[in-house]
């Protein structure tokens, strides 16, 4: 039995498509919410059991873990310790955890919570009674379609505004990863239990790219002319803190602004060696996303 969390989410749906494309034969138990759109699950043709529940409910997680051999935890890194604890107590063989390269951030606020999660996971698995093998996957900035919370916002900005502020001239490096590549990576890890046991992998895009070049490529795809205003990092953080205070915490871009001041490019050599990871170029990925955006704009 394969247990999956977050399968109706942005990257989860691409993992589901890989299961479908590869005609996965085993039983799959998917944790969903009452509000989840499960139409793709229902139409998948796979042996899927849907269970409705809350990952914050320990008793529910324990029950959902019964009879499970492998866990693919895609939804929310902060639930990983509970998932791992339940996996261990139910003698689950493998737990594949989708975390984030945000753990490497030099900014305490941006990485401390992620580090605590992985430390707790390590503590749980160091117990002598633990029979669960752990694999951690750390994607970089995720994009791929208009459901993402990263490039979709940049595309809309470039389309609507001729002048765009960038932090420190936009010189920081990114390595965005397409959600389709993540779906393929998740499936590859699933079918490579020996090669990936006990390891952690960074899952990045094809090549590093400067933030300013990200905007320029989007501008070209949209056939727009864009001008940029460089904003020093400390001023950007000050403004984001003011906005957070003014909106009573409803709008909080502090972490995102902080991370715009540091390089976020990470090699994925180990993933390529162990399970053949080969992401598409950013040019190809952003072209597809802009085309989707323009298609939706025409419909509206």
C-alpha atoms as a printed R data frame, in Angstrom:
    type eleno elety resid chain resno       x      y       z
1   ATOM     1    CA   UNK     A     1   0.000  0.000   0.000
2   ATOM     2    CA   UNK     A     2   1.277  3.459  -0.990
3   ATOM     3    CA   UNK     A     3   0.072  6.361   1.165
4   ATOM     4    CA   UNK     A     4   0.209  9.834  -0.401
5   ATOM     5    CA   UNK     A     5  -0.373 13.256   1.138
6   ATOM     6    CA   UNK     A     6  -0.851 16.364  -0.993
7   ATOM     7    CA   UNK     A     7  -1.701 14.462  -4.171
8   ATOM     8    CA   UNK     A     8  -4.318 17.047  -5.221
9   ATOM     9    CA   UNK     A     9  -1.851 19.926  -4.793
10  ATOM    10    CA   UNK     A    10   0.395 21.634  -7.336
11  ATOM    11    CA   UNK     A    11   3.260 19.099  -7.430
12  ATOM    12    CA   UNK     A    12   1.080 16.242  -6.206
13  ATOM    13    CA   UNK     A    13  -1.045 16.280  -9.352
14  ATOM    14    CA   UNK     A    14   2.074 15.792 -11.494
15  ATOM    15    CA   UNK     A    15   3.114 12.857  -9.322
16  ATOM    16    CA   UNK     A    16  -0.368 11.415  -9.875
17  ATOM    17    CA   UNK     A    17   0.055 11.848 -13.636
18  ATOM    18    CA   UNK     A    18   3.324  9.902 -13.454
19  ATOM    19    CA   UNK     A    19   1.562  7.101 -11.593
20  ATOM    20    CA   UNK     A    20  -1.049  7.088 -14.349
21  ATOM    21    CA   UNK     A    21   1.464  7.295 -17.213
22  ATOM    22    CA   UNK     A    22   3.407  4.370 -15.768
23  ATOM    23    CA   UNK     A    23   0.262  2.338 -15.029
24  ATOM    24    CA   UNK     A    24   1.100  1.936 -11.344
25  ATOM    25    CA   UNK     A    25  -0.469 -1.316 -10.200
26  ATOM    26    CA   UNK     A    26  -0.402 -1.206  -6.407
27  ATOM    27    CA   UNK     A    27  -3.116  0.118  -4.071
28  ATOM    28    CA   UNK     A    28  -2.858  3.825  -3.256
29  ATOM    29    CA   UNK     A    29  -4.366  5.518  -0.228
30  ATOM    30    CA   UNK     A    30  -4.692  9.295  -0.666
31  ATOM    31    CA   UNK     A    31  -5.283 11.660   2.226
32  ATOM    32    CA   UNK     A    32  -7.560 14.488   1.073
33  ATOM    33    CA   UNK     A    33  -9.662 17.228   2.603
34  ATOM    34    CA   UNK     A    34 -13.399 17.779   2.238
35  ATOM    35    CA   UNK     A    35 -12.630 20.772   0.033
36  ATOM    36    CA   UNK     A    36 -10.173 18.915  -2.241
37  ATOM    37    CA   UNK     A    37 -10.921 18.558  -5.927
38  ATOM    38    CA   UNK     A    38 -10.535 14.801  -6.411
39  ATOM    39    CA   UNK     A    39 -11.815 14.555  -9.995
40  ATOM    40    CA   UNK     A    40  -8.390 13.570 -11.348
41  ATOM    41    CA   UNK     A    41  -8.141 10.838  -8.709
42  ATOM    42    CA   UNK     A    42 -11.579  9.560  -9.635
43  ATOM    43    CA   UNK     A    43 -10.725  9.482 -13.335
44  ATOM    44    CA   UNK     A    44  -7.198  8.084 -12.959
45  ATOM    45    CA   UNK     A    45  -8.054  4.415 -13.433
46  ATOM    46    CA   UNK     A    46  -5.711  3.575 -10.556
47  ATOM    47    CA   UNK     A    47  -6.514  1.531  -7.457
48  ATOM    48    CA   UNK     A    48  -7.123  4.564  -5.233
49  ATOM    49    CA   UNK     A    49  -8.683  4.758  -1.795
50  ATOM    50    CA   UNK     A    50  -9.536  8.269  -0.622
51  ATOM    51    CA   UNK     A    51  -9.508  9.047   3.103
52  ATOM    52    CA   UNK     A    52 -10.675 12.429   4.341
53  ATOM    53    CA   UNK     A    53  -8.856 13.868   7.313
54  ATOM    54    CA   UNK     A    54  -6.523 16.406   8.886
55  ATOM    55    CA   UNK     A    55  -2.760 15.864   9.068
56  ATOM    56    CA   UNK     A    56  -2.795 17.724  12.379
57  ATOM    57    CA   UNK     A    57  -4.845 14.868  13.873
58  ATOM    58    CA   UNK     A    58  -2.360 12.303  15.203
59  ATOM    59    CA   UNK     A    59  -5.019  9.633  15.722
60  ATOM    60    CA   UNK     A    60  -6.169 10.019  12.116
61  ATOM    61    CA   UNK     A    61  -2.591  9.714  10.814
62  ATOM    62    CA   UNK     A    62  -2.012  6.563  12.859
63  ATOM    63    CA   UNK     A    63  -5.172  5.004  11.445
64  ATOM    64    CA   UNK     A    64  -4.357  6.048   7.870
65  ATOM    65    CA   UNK     A    65  -0.900  4.454   8.182
66  ATOM    66    CA   UNK     A    66  -2.288  0.975   8.889
67  ATOM    67    CA   UNK     A    67  -1.190 -1.562   6.279
68  ATOM    68    CA   UNK     A    68   1.016  0.958   4.469
69  ATOM    69    CA   UNK     A    69   4.381 -0.032   3.002
70  ATOM    70    CA   UNK     A    70   5.529  3.320   1.592
71  ATOM    71    CA   UNK     A    71   4.604  6.932   2.388
72  ATOM    72    CA   UNK     A    72   4.996  9.775  -0.105
73  ATOM    73    CA   UNK     A    73   4.561 12.921   1.985
74  ATOM    74    CA   UNK     A    74   4.189 15.903  -0.365
75  ATOM    75    CA   UNK     A    75   1.976 18.204   1.677
76  ATOM    76    CA   UNK     A    76   3.691 20.641   4.090
77  ATOM    77    CA   UNK     A    77   7.114 19.937   5.584
78  ATOM    78    CA   UNK     A    78   5.881 20.843   9.082
79  ATOM    79    CA   UNK     A    79   3.818 17.643   9.262
80  ATOM    80    CA   UNK     A    80   6.841 15.427   8.563
81  ATOM    81    CA   UNK     A    81   7.645 14.531  12.208
82  ATOM    82    CA   UNK     A    82   4.081 13.313  12.799
83  ATOM    83    CA   UNK     A    83   4.156 11.363   9.528
84  ATOM    84    CA   UNK     A    84   7.481  9.743  10.405
85  ATOM    85    CA   UNK     A    85   6.402  8.927  13.965
86  ATOM    86    CA   UNK     A    86   3.274  7.196  12.670
87  ATOM    87    CA   UNK     A    87   5.268  5.405   9.968
88  ATOM    88    CA   UNK     A    88   7.719  4.051  12.529
89  ATOM    89    CA   UNK     A    89   5.023  2.899  14.946
90  ATOM    90    CA   UNK     A    90   3.236  1.098  12.076
91  ATOM    91    CA   UNK     A    91   6.485 -0.444  10.771
92  ATOM    92    CA   UNK     A    92   6.203  1.253   7.397
93  ATOM    93    CA   UNK     A    93   9.208  0.349   5.236
94  ATOM    94    CA   UNK     A    94   9.797  3.720   3.532
95  ATOM    95    CA   UNK     A    95   8.917  7.362   4.013
96  ATOM    96    CA   UNK     A    96   9.695  9.816   1.202
97  ATOM    97    CA   UNK     A    97   9.466 13.374   2.509
98  ATOM    98    CA   UNK     A    98   9.223 16.448   0.284
99  ATOM    99    CA   UNK     A    99  10.945 19.314   2.091
100 ATOM   100    CA   UNK     A   100  12.662 22.439   0.749
101 ATOM   101    CA   UNK     A   101  16.038 23.982  -0.061
102 ATOM   102    CA   UNK     A   102  14.832 26.848   2.133
103 ATOM   103    CA   UNK     A   103  16.660 24.964   4.878
104 ATOM   104    CA   UNK     A   104  19.928 26.374   3.490
105 ATOM   105    CA   UNK     A   105  18.899 30.016   3.852
106 ATOM   106    CA   UNK     A   106  21.292 32.277   5.739
107 ATOM   107    CA   UNK     A   107  18.323 34.089   7.231
108 ATOM   108    CA   UNK     A   108  17.233 32.605  10.547
109 ATOM   109    CA   UNK     A   109  13.551 33.336  10.035
110 ATOM   110    CA   UNK     A   110  13.624 31.667   6.628
111 ATOM   111    CA   UNK     A   111  15.301 28.420   7.641
112 ATOM   112    CA   UNK     A   112  14.995 27.791  11.388
113 ATOM   113    CA   UNK     A   113  11.635 26.013  11.212
114 ATOM   114    CA   UNK     A   114  12.801 23.747   8.387
115 ATOM   115    CA   UNK     A   115  15.960 22.829  10.281
116 ATOM   116    CA   UNK     A   116  13.940 21.925  13.366
117 ATOM   117    CA   UNK     A   117  11.741 19.620  11.305
118 ATOM   118    CA   UNK     A   118  14.662 17.730   9.793
119 ATOM   119    CA   UNK     A   119  16.416 17.521  13.158
120 ATOM   120    CA   UNK     A   120  13.304 15.967  14.690
121 ATOM   121    CA   UNK     A   121  12.989 13.498  11.805
122 ATOM   122    CA   UNK     A   122  16.613 12.474  12.330
123 ATOM   123    CA   UNK     A   123  16.019 12.005  16.059
124 ATOM   124    CA   UNK     A   124  13.033  9.752  15.402
125 ATOM   125    CA   UNK     A   125  14.896  7.569  12.910
126 ATOM   126    CA   UNK     A   126  17.965  7.147  15.144
127 ATOM   127    CA   UNK     A   127  15.910  5.022  17.516
128 ATOM   128    CA   UNK     A   128  17.139  1.426  17.484
129 ATOM   129    CA   UNK     A   129  13.580  0.179  16.945
130 ATOM   130    CA   UNK     A   130  13.177  2.216  13.741
131 ATOM   131    CA   UNK     A   131  12.713  0.045  10.661
132 ATOM   132    CA   UNK     A   132  11.585  2.875   8.388
133 ATOM   133    CA   UNK     A   133  13.937  4.084   5.665
134 ATOM   134    CA   UNK     A   134  13.796  7.849   5.083
135 ATOM   135    CA   UNK     A   135  14.433  9.732   1.836
136 ATOM   136    CA   UNK     A   136  14.264 13.535   1.809
137 ATOM   137    CA   UNK     A   137  13.642 15.552  -1.360
138 ATOM   138    CA   UNK     A   138  14.345 19.283  -1.308
139 ATOM   139    CA   UNK     A   139  12.932 21.200  -4.293
140 ATOM   140    CA   UNK     A   140  14.047 24.745  -5.039
141 ATOM   141    CA   UNK     A   141  11.542 27.441  -6.081
142 ATOM   142    CA   UNK     A   142   8.685 25.540  -7.737
143 ATOM   143    CA   UNK     A   143   6.915 26.759 -10.875
144 ATOM   144    CA   UNK     A   144   5.231 25.173 -13.868
145 ATOM   145    CA   UNK     A   145   1.691 26.479 -14.365
146 ATOM   146    CA   UNK     A   146  -0.623 29.224 -13.172
147 ATOM   147    CA   UNK     A   147  -1.328 27.291  -9.971
148 ATOM   148    CA   UNK     A   148   2.178 27.916  -8.651
149 ATOM   149    CA   UNK     A   149   2.804 30.702  -6.155
150 ATOM   150    CA   UNK     A   150   6.079 31.900  -7.667
151 ATOM   151    CA   UNK     A   151   6.475 32.455 -11.417
152 ATOM   152    CA   UNK     A   152   2.737 32.968 -11.913
153 ATOM   153    CA   UNK     A   153   3.005 36.101  -9.774
154 ATOM   154    CA   UNK     A   154   6.031 37.327 -11.727
155 ATOM   155    CA   UNK     A   155   4.215 36.765 -15.013
156 ATOM   156    CA   UNK     A   156   1.237 38.815 -13.850
157 ATOM   157    CA   UNK     A   157   3.560 41.580 -12.597
158 ATOM   158    CA   UNK     A   158   5.428 41.832 -15.881
159 ATOM   159    CA   UNK     A   159   2.173 41.843 -17.835
160 ATOM   160    CA   UNK     A   160   0.569 44.597 -15.748
161 ATOM   161    CA   UNK     A   161   3.461 46.884 -14.818
162 ATOM   162    CA   UNK     A   162   6.105 48.530 -16.970
163 ATOM   163    CA   UNK     A   163   8.324 49.335 -13.961
164 ATOM   164    CA   UNK     A   164   9.230 46.564 -11.501
165 ATOM   165    CA   UNK     A   165  11.322 46.821  -8.323
166 ATOM   166    CA   UNK     A   166  14.101 44.236  -7.910
167 ATOM   167    CA   UNK     A   167  16.262 43.543  -4.872
168 ATOM   168    CA   UNK     A   168  19.965 44.411  -5.267
169 ATOM   169    CA   UNK     A   169  19.701 44.818  -9.064
170 ATOM   170    CA   UNK     A   170  18.305 41.291  -9.377
171 ATOM   171    CA   UNK     A   171  21.815 39.820  -9.385
172 ATOM   172    CA   UNK     A   172  21.017 36.903  -7.062
173 ATOM   173    CA   UNK     A   173  20.932 33.433  -8.576
174 ATOM   174    CA   UNK     A   174  17.868 31.192  -8.694
175 ATOM   175    CA   UNK     A   175  17.398 27.672 -10.024
176 ATOM   176    CA   UNK     A   176  13.613 27.241 -10.314
177 ATOM   177    CA   UNK     A   177  12.328 23.702 -10.746
178 ATOM   178    CA   UNK     A   178   9.332 22.788 -12.878
179 ATOM   179    CA   UNK     A   179   6.560 20.905 -11.083
180 ATOM   180    CA   UNK     A   180   6.446 18.395 -13.937
181 ATOM   181    CA   UNK     A   181  10.074 17.488 -13.258
182 ATOM   182    CA   UNK     A   182   9.234 17.040  -9.592
183 ATOM   183    CA   UNK     A   183   6.380 14.682 -10.436
184 ATOM   184    CA   UNK     A   184   8.800 12.561 -12.459
185 ATOM   185    CA   UNK     A   185  11.425 12.726  -9.692
186 ATOM   186    CA   UNK     A   186   8.943 11.629  -7.027
187 ATOM   187    CA   UNK     A   187   7.982  8.609  -9.134
188 ATOM   188    CA   UNK     A   188  11.618  7.757  -9.895
189 ATOM   189    CA   UNK     A   189  12.438  7.802  -6.182
190 ATOM   190    CA   UNK     A   190   9.381  5.663  -5.453
191 ATOM   191    CA   UNK     A   191  10.620  2.909  -7.768
192 ATOM   192    CA   UNK     A   192  14.265  3.223  -6.623
193 ATOM   193    CA   UNK     A   193  14.093  2.130  -2.971
194 ATOM   194    CA   UNK     A   194  17.615  0.718  -2.736
195 ATOM   195    CA   UNK     A   195  19.413  3.577  -4.501
196 ATOM   196    CA   UNK     A   196  17.669  6.323  -2.504
197 ATOM   197    CA   UNK     A   197  17.400  4.783   0.983
198 ATOM   198    CA   UNK     A   198  18.610  7.057   3.754
199 ATOM   199    CA   UNK     A   199  19.585  9.879   1.392
200 ATOM   200    CA   UNK     A   200  18.610 13.512   0.847
201 ATOM   201    CA   UNK     A   201  18.477 15.135  -2.577
202 ATOM   202    CA   UNK     A   202  18.295 18.717  -3.787
203 ATOM   203    CA   UNK     A   203  15.928 18.975  -6.758
204 ATOM   204    CA   UNK     A   204  16.733 22.102  -8.751
205 ATOM   205    CA   UNK     A   205  16.148 23.328 -12.264
206 ATOM   206    CA   UNK     A   206  18.468 22.754 -15.201
207 ATOM   207    CA   UNK     A   207  20.818 25.734 -14.687
208 ATOM   208    CA   UNK     A   208  21.173 28.746 -12.342
209 ATOM   209    CA   UNK     A   209  19.680 32.011 -13.580
210 ATOM   210    CA   UNK     A   210  19.772 35.591 -12.267
211 ATOM   211    CA   UNK     A   211  16.532 37.066 -10.986
212 ATOM   212    CA   UNK     A   212  16.817 39.941 -13.467
213 ATOM   213    CA   UNK     A   213  17.122 37.406 -16.304
214 ATOM   214    CA   UNK     A   214  13.997 35.619 -15.075
215 ATOM   215    CA   UNK     A   215  12.064 38.864 -15.498
216 ATOM   216    CA   UNK     A   216  13.684 39.522 -18.870
217 ATOM   217    CA   UNK     A   217  12.747 36.094 -20.212
218 ATOM   218    CA   UNK     A   218   9.163 36.548 -19.039
219 ATOM   219    CA   UNK     A   219   9.092 39.990 -20.686
220 ATOM   220    CA   UNK     A   220  10.243 38.527 -23.993
221 ATOM   221    CA   UNK     A   221   7.645 35.754 -23.866
222 ATOM   222    CA   UNK     A   222   4.944 38.362 -23.175
223 ATOM   223    CA   UNK     A   223   6.401 40.743 -25.780
224 ATOM   224    CA   UNK     A   224   6.565 43.495 -23.151
225 ATOM   225    CA   UNK     A   225   9.147 46.161 -22.465
226 ATOM   226    CA   UNK     A   226   9.999 46.283 -18.755
227 ATOM   227    CA   UNK     A   227  12.081 48.705 -16.695
228 ATOM   228    CA   UNK     A   228  13.577 47.934 -13.299
229 ATOM   229    CA   UNK     A   229  14.253 49.869 -10.112
230 ATOM   230    CA   UNK     A   230  16.905 48.382  -7.848
231 ATOM   231    CA   UNK     A   231  15.893 48.318  -4.168
232 ATOM   232    CA   UNK     A   232  18.505 47.614  -1.454
233 ATOM   233    CA   UNK     A   233  17.705 44.476   0.544
234 ATOM   234    CA   UNK     A   234  17.391 46.263   3.909
235 ATOM   235    CA   UNK     A   235  14.819 48.681   2.497
236 ATOM   236    CA   UNK     A   236  12.859 45.825   0.929
237 ATOM   237    CA   UNK     A   237  12.754 43.977   4.262
238 ATOM   238    CA   UNK     A   238  11.695 47.159   6.092
239 ATOM   239    CA   UNK     A   239   8.814 47.714   3.657
240 ATOM   240    CA   UNK     A   240   7.667 44.079   3.913
241 ATOM   241    CA   UNK     A   241   7.704 44.290   7.732
242 ATOM   242    CA   UNK     A   242   5.634 47.474   7.579
243 ATOM   243    CA   UNK     A   243   3.119 45.800   5.267
244 ATOM   244    CA   UNK     A   244   2.887 42.800   7.595
245 ATOM   245    CA   UNK     A   245   2.217 45.073  10.575
246 ATOM   246    CA   UNK     A   246  -0.236 47.272   8.684
247 ATOM   247    CA   UNK     A   247  -2.247 44.228   7.485
248 ATOM   248    CA   UNK     A   248  -2.106 42.557  10.924
249 ATOM   249    CA   UNK     A   249  -0.031 39.711   9.520
250 ATOM   250    CA   UNK     A   250  -2.351 38.914   6.606
251 ATOM   251    CA   UNK     A   251   0.305 39.873   4.039
252 ATOM   252    CA   UNK     A   252   3.737 38.546   4.956
253 ATOM   253    CA   UNK     A   253   6.454 38.668   2.310
254 ATOM   254    CA   UNK     A   254   9.354 39.079   4.741
255 ATOM   255    CA   UNK     A   255  10.905 35.664   4.112
256 ATOM   256    CA   UNK     A   256  10.524 35.953   0.344
257 ATOM   257    CA   UNK     A   257  12.170 39.385   0.316
258 ATOM   258    CA   UNK     A   258  15.000 38.174   2.558
259 ATOM   259    CA   UNK     A   259  15.707 35.247   0.285
260 ATOM   260    CA   UNK     A   260  15.786 37.520  -2.759
261 ATOM   261    CA   UNK     A   261  19.039 38.859  -1.352
262 ATOM   262    CA   UNK     A   262  20.843 35.518  -1.448
263 ATOM   263    CA   UNK     A   263  21.759 32.989  -4.090
264 ATOM   264    CA   UNK     A   264  19.392 30.019  -4.301
265 ATOM   265    CA   UNK     A   265  21.098 27.729  -6.782
266 ATOM   266    CA   UNK     A   266  21.811 24.131  -5.806
267 ATOM   267    CA   UNK     A   267  23.351 21.241  -7.718
268 ATOM   268    CA   UNK     A   268  21.341 18.096  -8.369
269 ATOM   269    CA   UNK     A   269  24.162 15.757  -9.419
270 ATOM   270    CA   UNK     A   270  23.323 13.058  -6.861
271 ATOM   271    CA   UNK     A   271  19.722 12.892  -8.055
272 ATOM   272    CA   UNK     A   272  20.923 12.517 -11.642
273 ATOM   273    CA   UNK     A   273  23.299  9.708 -10.697
274 ATOM   274    CA   UNK     A   274  20.925  7.795  -8.417
275 ATOM   275    CA   UNK     A   275  17.632  7.986 -10.315
276 ATOM   276    CA   UNK     A   276  18.268  9.736 -13.626
277 ATOM   277    CA   UNK     A   277  16.929 13.167 -12.702
278 ATOM   278    CA   UNK     A   278  17.060 15.485 -15.739
279 ATOM   279    CA   UNK     A   279  15.045 18.718 -15.474
280 ATOM   280    CA   UNK     A   280  13.953 20.807 -18.442
281 ATOM   281    CA   UNK     A   281  15.446 24.237 -19.145
282 ATOM   282    CA   UNK     A   282  13.907 27.319 -17.561
283 ATOM   283    CA   UNK     A   283  13.344 28.741 -21.048
284 ATOM   284    CA   UNK     A   284  11.129 25.813 -21.982
285 ATOM   285    CA   UNK     A   285   9.302 25.777 -18.657
286 ATOM   286    CA   UNK     A   286   8.533 29.489 -18.520
287 ATOM   287    CA   UNK     A   287   7.418 29.488 -22.174
288 ATOM   288    CA   UNK     A   288   4.773 26.881 -21.358
289 ATOM   289    CA   UNK     A   289   3.600 28.799 -18.301
290 ATOM   290    CA   UNK     A   290   3.344 32.103 -20.176
291 ATOM   291    CA   UNK     A   291   1.399 30.343 -22.941
292 ATOM   292    CA   UNK     A   292  -1.023 29.032 -20.325
293 ATOM   293    CA   UNK     A   293  -1.378 32.521 -18.857
294 ATOM   294    CA   UNK     A   294  -2.072 34.068 -22.262
295 ATOM   295    CA   UNK     A   295  -4.591 31.320 -23.015
296 ATOM   296    CA   UNK     A   296  -6.460 31.993 -19.796
297 ATOM   297    CA   UNK     A   297  -6.381 35.739 -20.479
298 ATOM   298    CA   UNK     A   298  -8.037 35.230 -23.876
299 ATOM   299    CA   UNK     A   299 -10.808 33.133 -22.315
300 ATOM   300    CA   UNK     A   300 -11.518 35.862 -19.755
